[in-house]
């Protein structure tokens, strides 16, 4: 469910069996940005942040409805999976299951907390000392330093037909440049770019200080970028980290209750419409923003 009017959503996808299929490399980093940039251009989704670790990734997306989110994620995950399988020489599925999307409330505290959580990846696990040191795809350098987020989209269809015609193929003959554009959090949309950058810098400083204190307490140095990149892509950790996820991210109990009530009403309305549809009523009205299986997207009650 996406609330009427759109929402900020945290999306997570994990690799099958938590294998390190997304281990950073210059080639994979370029492909991730290329696929992400192309998906954003095609489906007009706002991107506020992202981070890709070896076994999962997080996105902060601004979407208008569930259909837009579904189309974007279907395109992104399917195309990225094919490229990852090619690089990792992996012949099974890439993702453990369908992506997980959690709506974030309009509260400033909730949105900042989720951005802080996303940014902390790389440091909080003890992999690198500083967020900028993460060798994979991370939004922190773009947010702080204005680093351009440019990747490559490879047209594998044209490449395939060229091979079928036995034509000579240059390494990047079918590659086109794609760019990812970042937007500020909805709660920061009224701020200037410098003000947003300063707030992100404050978050990064706090994250790195907390990680440094933990390393000192445990006497465990950071793994380091070189060791991260040296991980075997087919490796499966003995105890992958898993934790239950909430249905919504909210800062106060009152807003969380309101979101749950909205969701209950949505589910009830969807079930009633489904019963009518199964009974033969082709004009059954589904809740705003939902899309029944096998029928065109329902945009209004």
Sine and cosine of phi, psi and omega as CSV:
sin_phi,cos_phi,sin_psi,cos_psi,sin_omega,cos_omega
0.00,0.00,0.78,-0.63,0.16,-0.99
-0.93,-0.36,0.85,-0.52,-0.03,-1.00
-0.83,0.55,0.50,-0.86,0.04,-1.00
-0.80,0.60,0.69,-0.72,-0.02,-1.00
1.00,-0.07,-0.12,0.99,0.03,-1.00
1.00,-0.08,0.16,-0.99,-0.05,-1.00
-0.31,-0.95,0.28,-0.96,0.18,-0.98
-1.00,0.06,0.74,-0.67,-0.10,-0.99
-0.77,-0.64,0.69,-0.72,0.13,-0.99
-0.99,-0.13,0.84,-0.54,-0.04,-1.00
-0.92,-0.40,0.71,-0.70,0.02,-1.00
-0.76,-0.65,0.68,-0.73,0.14,-0.99
-0.74,-0.68,0.68,-0.74,0.00,-1.00
-0.88,-0.47,0.53,-0.85,0.02,-1.00
-0.96,0.28,0.36,-0.93,0.00,-1.00
-0.89,0.45,0.76,-0.65,0.00,-1.00
0.84,0.54,0.37,0.93,0.00,-1.00
0.84,0.54,0.48,0.88,0.03,-1.00
-0.94,0.35,0.43,-0.90,-0.10,-1.00
-0.99,0.11,0.76,0.65,-0.05,-1.00
-0.94,0.33,-0.32,0.95,0.01,-1.00
-0.98,-0.20,0.36,0.93,0.02,-1.00
-0.78,0.62,0.78,-0.62,-0.10,-0.99
-0.87,0.49,0.59,-0.81,0.15,-0.99
-0.36,-0.93,0.42,-0.91,0.01,-1.00
-0.82,0.57,-0.64,0.77,-0.02,-1.00
-0.92,0.39,-0.72,0.69,-0.01,-1.00
-0.93,0.38,-0.63,0.77,0.02,-1.00
-0.85,0.53,-0.69,0.72,0.01,-1.00
-0.90,0.43,-0.64,0.77,-0.01,-1.00
-0.93,0.37,-0.68,0.73,0.01,-1.00
-0.85,0.52,-0.75,0.66,0.00,-1.00
-0.90,0.43,-0.59,0.81,0.02,-1.00
-0.91,0.42,-0.72,0.69,0.01,-1.00
-0.92,0.38,-0.66,0.75,0.00,-1.00
-0.90,0.43,-0.69,0.73,0.01,-1.00
-0.91,0.43,-0.64,0.77,0.01,-1.00
-0.93,0.38,-0.68,0.74,0.03,-1.00
-0.88,0.47,-0.65,0.76,0.02,-1.00
-0.91,0.42,-0.66,0.75,-0.01,-1.00
-0.92,0.40,-0.61,0.79,-0.05,-1.00
-0.97,0.24,-0.58,0.82,-0.15,-0.99
-0.92,-0.40,0.04,1.00,0.16,-0.99
0.84,0.54,0.61,0.79,0.03,-1.00
-1.00,0.04,0.68,-0.74,0.09,-1.00
-0.99,0.15,0.71,-0.70,0.00,-1.00
-0.89,-0.45,0.85,-0.53,-0.01,-1.00
-0.98,-0.22,-0.29,0.96,0.00,-1.00
-0.01,-1.00,0.34,-0.94,0.04,-1.00
-0.29,-0.96,0.42,-0.91,0.12,-0.99
-0.44,-0.90,0.67,-0.74,0.00,-1.00
-0.86,-0.51,0.91,-0.42,0.10,-0.99
-0.99,-0.14,-0.10,-1.00,-0.10,-0.99
-0.94,0.33,-0.45,0.89,-0.08,-1.00
-0.82,-0.57,0.01,1.00,0.05,-1.00
-0.23,-0.97,0.16,-0.99,0.07,-1.00
-0.61,-0.80,0.33,-0.95,0.06,-1.00
-0.79,-0.61,0.64,-0.77,0.11,-0.99
-0.78,-0.62,0.60,-0.80,0.19,-0.98
-0.94,-0.33,0.93,-0.38,-0.13,-0.99
-0.87,-0.50,0.59,-0.80,0.15,-0.99
-0.97,-0.24,0.92,-0.40,-0.07,-1.00
-0.81,-0.59,0.42,-0.91,-0.01,-1.00
-1.00,0.00,-0.54,0.84,-0.02,-1.00
-0.35,-0.94,0.08,-1.00,-0.05,-1.00
-0.92,0.39,-0.53,0.85,0.01,-1.00
-0.91,0.42,-0.70,0.71,0.02,-1.00
-0.88,0.47,-0.69,0.73,0.02,-1.00
-0.89,0.46,-0.71,0.71,-0.02,-1.00
-0.89,0.46,-0.71,0.70,0.01,-1.00
-0.89,0.46,-0.70,0.71,-0.01,-1.00
-0.89,0.46,-0.76,0.65,-0.07,-1.00
-0.93,0.36,-0.60,0.80,0.05,-1.00
-0.87,0.49,-0.69,0.73,0.01,-1.00
-0.93,0.38,-0.72,0.69,-0.07,-1.00
-0.91,0.41,-0.78,0.62,-0.07,-1.00
-0.91,0.41,-0.63,0.78,-0.03,-1.00
-0.93,0.37,-0.70,0.72,0.00,-1.00
-0.94,0.34,-0.63,0.78,0.03,-1.00
-0.92,0.39,-0.62,0.79,0.00,-1.00
-0.86,0.50,-0.67,0.74,0.00,-1.00
-0.90,0.43,-0.63,0.78,0.00,-1.00
-0.95,0.33,-0.64,0.77,0.03,-1.00
-0.90,0.43,-0.69,0.73,0.02,-1.00
-0.87,0.50,-0.62,0.79,0.01,-1.00
-0.90,0.43,-0.72,0.70,-0.04,-1.00
-0.94,0.33,-0.63,0.78,-0.09,-1.00
-1.00,0.02,-0.03,1.00,-0.07,-1.00
0.80,0.61,0.78,0.63,-0.07,-1.00
-0.92,-0.39,0.77,-0.63,-0.13,-0.99
-0.92,-0.39,0.31,0.95,0.07,-1.00
-0.87,-0.49,-0.07,-1.00,0.03,-1.00
-0.92,0.40,0.38,-0.92,-0.03,-1.00
-0.99,-0.10,-0.71,0.70,-0.08,-1.00
-1.00,-0.06,0.64,-0.77,-0.03,-1.00
-0.91,0.41,-0.57,0.82,-0.02,-1.00
-0.28,-0.96,-0.05,-1.00,0.04,-1.00
-0.87,0.50,0.51,-0.86,0.02,-1.00
-0.84,0.54,0.46,-0.89,0.04,-1.00
-0.96,-0.30,0.82,-0.58,-0.02,-1.00
-0.87,-0.50,0.81,-0.59,-0.02,-1.00
-0.85,-0.53,0.84,-0.54,0.02,-1.00
-0.94,0.33,0.69,-0.73,0.05,-1.00
-0.96,-0.29,0.72,-0.70,-0.05,-1.00
-0.91,0.40,0.17,-0.99,0.02,-1.00
-0.98,0.21,-0.04,1.00,-0.02,-1.00
-0.93,0.38,0.67,-0.74,0.01,-1.00
-0.87,0.49,-0.66,0.75,-0.02,-1.00
-0.88,0.48,-0.65,0.76,-0.01,-1.00
-0.92,0.39,-0.68,0.74,-0.04,-1.00
-0.93,0.36,-0.66,0.75,0.01,-1.00
-0.92,0.39,-0.63,0.77,0.01,-1.00
-0.88,0.48,-0.65,0.76,0.00,-1.00
-0.95,0.31,-0.60,0.80,0.08,-1.00
-0.90,0.44,-0.66,0.75,0.02,-1.00
-0.88,0.48,-0.67,0.74,0.03,-1.00
-0.89,0.45,-0.70,0.71,0.00,-1.00
-0.89,0.47,-0.73,0.69,-0.04,-1.00
-0.89,0.45,-0.50,0.87,-0.12,-0.99
-0.94,0.34,-0.25,0.97,-0.04,-1.00
-0.90,0.44,0.70,-0.71,-0.09,-1.00
0.96,-0.30,-0.72,0.69,0.03,-1.00
-1.00,0.04,-0.73,0.69,-0.13,-0.99
-0.91,0.41,-0.41,0.91,0.04,-1.00
-1.00,0.06,-0.06,1.00,-0.03,-1.00
0.98,0.21,0.43,0.90,-0.03,-1.00
-1.00,0.07,-0.65,0.76,0.05,-1.00
-0.68,-0.73,0.39,-0.92,-0.01,-1.00
-0.98,0.21,-0.61,0.79,-0.05,-1.00
-0.83,-0.56,0.58,-0.81,-0.06,-1.00
-0.87,0.49,-0.57,0.82,0.02,-1.00
-0.91,0.42,-0.30,0.95,-0.03,-1.00
-0.99,0.17,-0.19,0.98,-0.04,-1.00
-0.88,0.47,0.82,-0.58,-0.10,-0.99
-0.99,0.17,-0.13,0.99,-0.01,-1.00
-1.00,-0.09,-0.26,-0.97,-0.02,-1.00
-0.98,0.19,0.86,-0.52,-0.04,-1.00
-0.53,-0.85,0.64,-0.76,-0.06,-1.00
-0.99,0.16,-0.12,0.99,-0.17,-0.99
-0.89,0.45,-0.63,0.77,-0.03,-1.00
-0.93,0.36,-0.54,0.84,0.06,-1.00
-0.94,0.33,-0.64,0.77,-0.03,-1.00
-0.94,0.34,-0.60,0.80,-0.06,-1.00
-1.00,-0.03,-0.64,0.76,-0.15,-0.99
-0.93,-0.37,-0.05,1.00,-0.04,-1.00
0.95,0.32,0.39,0.92,0.00,-1.00
-0.88,0.48,0.77,-0.64,0.00,-1.00
-0.92,0.38,0.63,-0.78,-0.02,-1.00
-0.97,-0.23,0.99,0.15,-0.09,-1.00
-0.91,-0.41,0.75,-0.66,0.04,-1.00
-0.73,-0.69,-0.18,-0.98,-0.05,-1.00
-0.79,-0.61,0.72,-0.69,0.13,-0.99
-0.97,-0.25,0.81,-0.59,-0.03,-1.00
-0.97,-0.25,0.86,-0.52,0.01,-1.00
-0.99,0.16,1.00,-0.04,-0.07,-1.00
-0.95,0.31,-0.40,0.92,0.03,-1.00
-0.92,0.39,-0.75,0.66,0.03,-1.00
-0.90,0.44,-0.59,0.81,0.04,-1.00
-0.90,0.44,-0.66,0.75,0.01,-1.00
-0.88,0.48,-0.73,0.68,-0.04,-1.00
-0.93,0.37,-0.52,0.85,0.08,-1.00
-0.91,0.42,-0.63,0.78,0.05,-1.00
-0.92,0.40,-0.62,0.78,0.02,-1.00
-0.89,0.46,-0.55,0.83,0.03,-1.00
-0.99,0.11,0.02,1.00,0.01,-1.00
0.87,0.50,0.60,0.80,0.04,-1.00
-1.00,0.07,0.55,-0.84,0.10,-1.00
-0.92,0.38,0.67,-0.74,-0.09,-1.00
-0.84,-0.54,0.83,-0.56,0.09,-1.00
-0.97,0.24,0.40,-0.92,-0.08,-1.00
-0.81,0.58,-0.63,0.77,-0.05,-1.00
-0.87,-0.50,0.50,0.87,-0.07,-1.00
-0.88,0.47,-0.58,0.81,-0.08,-1.00
-0.94,-0.34,0.43,0.90,0.02,-1.00
-0.99,-0.14,0.67,-0.74,0.11,-0.99
-0.80,-0.60,0.50,-0.86,-0.05,-1.00
-0.99,0.16,0.70,-0.71,0.08,-1.00
-0.78,-0.63,0.56,-0.83,-0.05,-1.00
-0.84,-0.54,0.70,-0.71,0.09,-1.00
-1.00,-0.07,0.75,-0.66,0.02,-1.00
-0.94,-0.35,0.79,-0.61,0.00,-1.00
-0.99,-0.11,0.56,-0.83,0.08,-1.00
-0.87,-0.48,0.46,-0.89,0.07,-1.00
-0.95,0.32,0.32,-0.95,0.12,-0.99
-0.82,0.57,0.53,-0.85,0.04,-1.00
-0.80,0.60,-0.59,0.81,-0.01,-1.00
-0.96,0.29,-0.21,0.98,0.03,-1.00
-0.94,-0.34,0.16,0.99,-0.09,-1.00
-0.90,0.44,-0.37,0.93,-0.01,-1.00
-1.00,0.06,-0.11,0.99,-0.07,-1.00
-1.00,0.02,0.39,-0.92,0.08,-1.00
-0.96,0.26,0.26,-0.97,0.00,-1.00
-0.87,0.49,-0.64,0.77,0.00,-1.00
-0.91,0.41,-0.62,0.79,0.01,-1.00
-0.92,0.39,-0.66,0.75,0.04,-1.00
-0.89,0.45,-0.68,0.73,0.00,-1.00
-0.88,0.48,-0.63,0.78,0.00,-1.00
-0.92,0.38,-0.62,0.78,0.02,-1.00
-0.92,0.39,-0.63,0.78,0.06,-1.00
-0.91,0.42,-0.65,0.76,0.01,-1.00
-0.88,0.48,-0.62,0.79,0.04,-1.00
-0.90,0.43,-0.65,0.76,0.05,-1.00
-0.89,0.45,-0.70,0.72,-0.02,-1.00
-0.90,0.45,-0.65,0.76,0.02,-1.00
-0.88,0.48,-0.68,0.73,0.01,-1.00
-0.92,0.40,-0.64,0.76,0.01,-1.00
-0.89,0.46,-0.73,0.68,-0.06,-1.00
-0.93,0.36,-0.57,0.82,0.04,-1.00
-0.92,0.39,-0.66,0.75,0.02,-1.00
-0.90,0.43,-0.66,0.75,0.02,-1.00
-0.91,0.40,-0.62,0.78,0.02,-1.00
-0.90,0.43,-0.65,0.76,0.03,-1.00
-0.90,0.44,-0.62,0.79,0.02,-1.00
-0.92,0.38,-0.65,0.76,0.03,-1.00
-0.89,0.45,-0.64,0.77,0.01,-1.00
-0.92,0.39,-0.62,0.78,-0.02,-1.00
-0.93,0.37,-0.64,0.77,-0.06,-1.00
-1.00,-0.04,-0.16,0.99,-0.03,-1.00
0.86,0.51,0.58,0.81,0.02,-1.00
-0.88,-0.47,0.91,-0.42,0.03,-1.00
-0.95,0.32,0.30,-0.95,0.05,-1.00
-0.91,0.42,0.54,-0.84,-0.03,-1.00
-0.88,0.47,-0.68,0.74,0.02,-1.00
0.98,-0.18,0.53,-0.85,-0.08,-1.00
-0.89,0.46,-0.63,0.78,-0.04,-1.00
-0.90,0.44,-0.65,0.76,0.01,-1.00
-0.93,0.37,-0.58,0.81,0.05,-1.00
-0.88,0.48,-0.72,0.69,-0.03,-1.00
-0.94,0.34,-0.34,0.94,-0.02,-1.00
-1.00,0.09,-0.06,1.00,0.00,-1.00
-0.89,0.46,0.59,-0.81,0.05,-1.00
-0.98,0.21,0.77,-0.63,-0.10,-1.00
-0.89,0.45,-0.47,0.88,-0.03,-1.00
-1.00,0.04,-0.05,1.00,-0.05,-1.00
-0.90,0.43,0.63,-0.78,0.03,-1.00
-0.87,-0.50,0.88,-0.47,-0.01,-1.00
-0.90,0.44,0.54,-0.84,-0.03,-1.00
-0.92,0.39,-0.63,0.78,-0.03,-1.00
-0.75,-0.66,0.99,0.16,0.02,-1.00
-0.90,0.44,0.63,-0.78,-0.03,-1.00
-0.97,0.26,0.80,-0.60,0.04,-1.00
-0.67,-0.74,0.61,-0.79,0.05,-1.00
-0.51,-0.86,0.55,-0.84,0.00,-1.00
-0.90,0.43,0.61,-0.79,-0.02,-1.00
-0.96,-0.29,0.63,-0.78,0.05,-1.00
-0.97,0.26,0.30,-0.95,0.05,-1.00
-0.96,0.27,-0.50,0.86,0.01,-1.00
-0.67,-0.74,0.44,-0.90,0.17,-0.99
-0.96,-0.28,0.89,-0.45,0.01,-1.00
-0.68,-0.73,0.42,-0.91,-0.06,-1.00
-1.00,-0.02,-0.49,0.87,-0.02,-1.00
-0.85,-0.53,0.42,-0.91,0.00,-1.00
-0.91,0.42,-0.59,0.81,-0.03,-1.00
-0.89,0.46,-0.73,0.69,0.00,-1.00
-0.92,0.40,-0.61,0.79,0.03,-1.00
-0.88,0.47,-0.66,0.75,0.04,-1.00
-0.90,0.45,-0.64,0.77,0.01,-1.00
-0.89,0.45,-0.65,0.76,0.02,-1.00
-0.92,0.40,-0.63,0.78,0.04,-1.00
-0.92,0.40,-0.62,0.79,0.04,-1.00
-0.91,0.41,-0.64,0.77,0.06,-1.00
-0.89,0.46,-0.64,0.77,0.01,-1.00
-0.92,0.38,-0.65,0.76,0.03,-1.00
-0.88,0.48,-0.66,0.75,0.02,-1.00
-0.91,0.42,-0.63,0.77,0.02,-1.00
-0.89,0.46,-0.73,0.68,-0.02,-1.00
-0.89,0.46,-0.68,0.74,0.00,-1.00
-0.89,0.46,-0.71,0.71,0.00,-1.00
-0.91,0.42,-0.62,0.79,0.00,-1.00
-0.92,0.39,-0.66,0.75,0.00,-1.00
-0.90,0.43,-0.65,0.76,0.02,-1.00
-0.90,0.44,-0.67,0.74,0.03,-1.00
-0.92,0.40,-0.59,0.81,0.01,-1.00
-0.90,0.43,-0.65,0.76,0.03,-1.00
-0.88,0.47,-0.67,0.74,0.02,-1.00
-0.91,0.42,-0.65,0.76,0.00,-1.00
-0.90,0.43,-0.69,0.72,0.02,-1.00
-0.91,0.41,-0.44,0.90,0.04,-1.00
-0.99,0.15,-0.02,1.00,0.06,-1.00
0.96,-0.27,0.01,1.00,0.00,-1.00
-0.99,0.12,0.99,-0.17,-0.03,-1.00
-0.96,0.29,-0.19,0.98,0.00,-1.00
-0.98,-0.18,0.27,0.96,0.02,-1.00
-0.85,0.52,0.74,-0.68,-0.08,-1.00
-0.99,-0.11,0.90,-0.45,0.02,-1.00
-1.00,0.00,0.35,-0.94,-0.01,-1.00
-0.86,0.51,0.47,-0.88,0.02,-1.00
-0.81,0.58,0.79,-0.61,0.06,-1.00
1.00,-0.02,-0.04,1.00,0.00,-1.00
-0.99,-0.13,0.24,-0.97,0.04,-1.00
-0.61,-0.79,0.93,-0.38,-0.01,-1.00
-0.93,0.37,0.49,-0.87,-0.02,-1.00
-0.91,0.42,0.71,-0.70,0.09,-1.00
0.98,0.17,0.01,1.00,0.01,-1.00
-0.83,-0.56,0.37,-0.93,0.04,-1.00
-0.87,0.49,0.38,-0.92,-0.02,-1.00
-0.85,0.53,0.75,-0.66,0.00,-1.00
-1.00,-0.02,0.91,-0.42,-0.08,-1.00
-0.98,-0.18,-0.20,0.98,-0.03,-1.00
-0.46,-0.89,0.38,-0.93,0.03,-1.00
-0.95,0.31,0.00,0.00,0.00,0.00
